[in-house]
């Protein structure tokens, strides 16, 4: 059985390799079709629950339409991963454009946390930042499937010689990179359980939110500069925002609320592009049932 799964994984890799030869619009169309399948047989239910929690005033048919659009964009992004793995440097630069790039370059040689919320294009933005700031760092979570792990690792390592830190290493590796005067691409807005997390509102719903961003900024003596990467046209646009002033403040709850508030503002600008398939509300306050539990 294990051999069959691995053979199936390599077949998937072969298909992905073939896809990267196609015109970008064809890849997008195929990806949208793939996303429709993923919606039906993947985490479509989780996505609908998340949208109902965050947008309770939105009519249900609009939330369903948004969920379907989210998966079409997600499927497109999955196939465009082939360009990160096998595409040329020229293709990367054409695929992902950076807005306000001068803000990023102004921090070259300084400890900088590039704060990247989980929008669909975050991997595209991460590879582009690594290209602009060589030897910058990021956290890498190994995949259970060794074939997929090899592909994701190759995609992350191709440009800019990034330094990847395992999630198991915690903040130590990130602090080391920051104190050496490098940038660190950081994604702290997922539910990782109760450890090092506090419950703070996310669209008015208590969400277990890790406190790593303000702690890392303090320990790494680093500025925080947000980046949000969105799908636009046939490519992606990674928008750099001005670095946050007076951050961290020392009030850990206020600092975490500021992070969530920033993410909420960006979601309202492009609601279908946030990573709704993640169980963002799976960790609940004591006595509160999971919203994802089947009734």
Order of alpha helices (4+ residues) and beta strands (2+ residues): alpha-alpha-alpha-alpha-alpha-beta-alpha-beta-alpha-beta-alpha-beta-alpha-beta-beta-beta-alpha-beta-beta-alpha
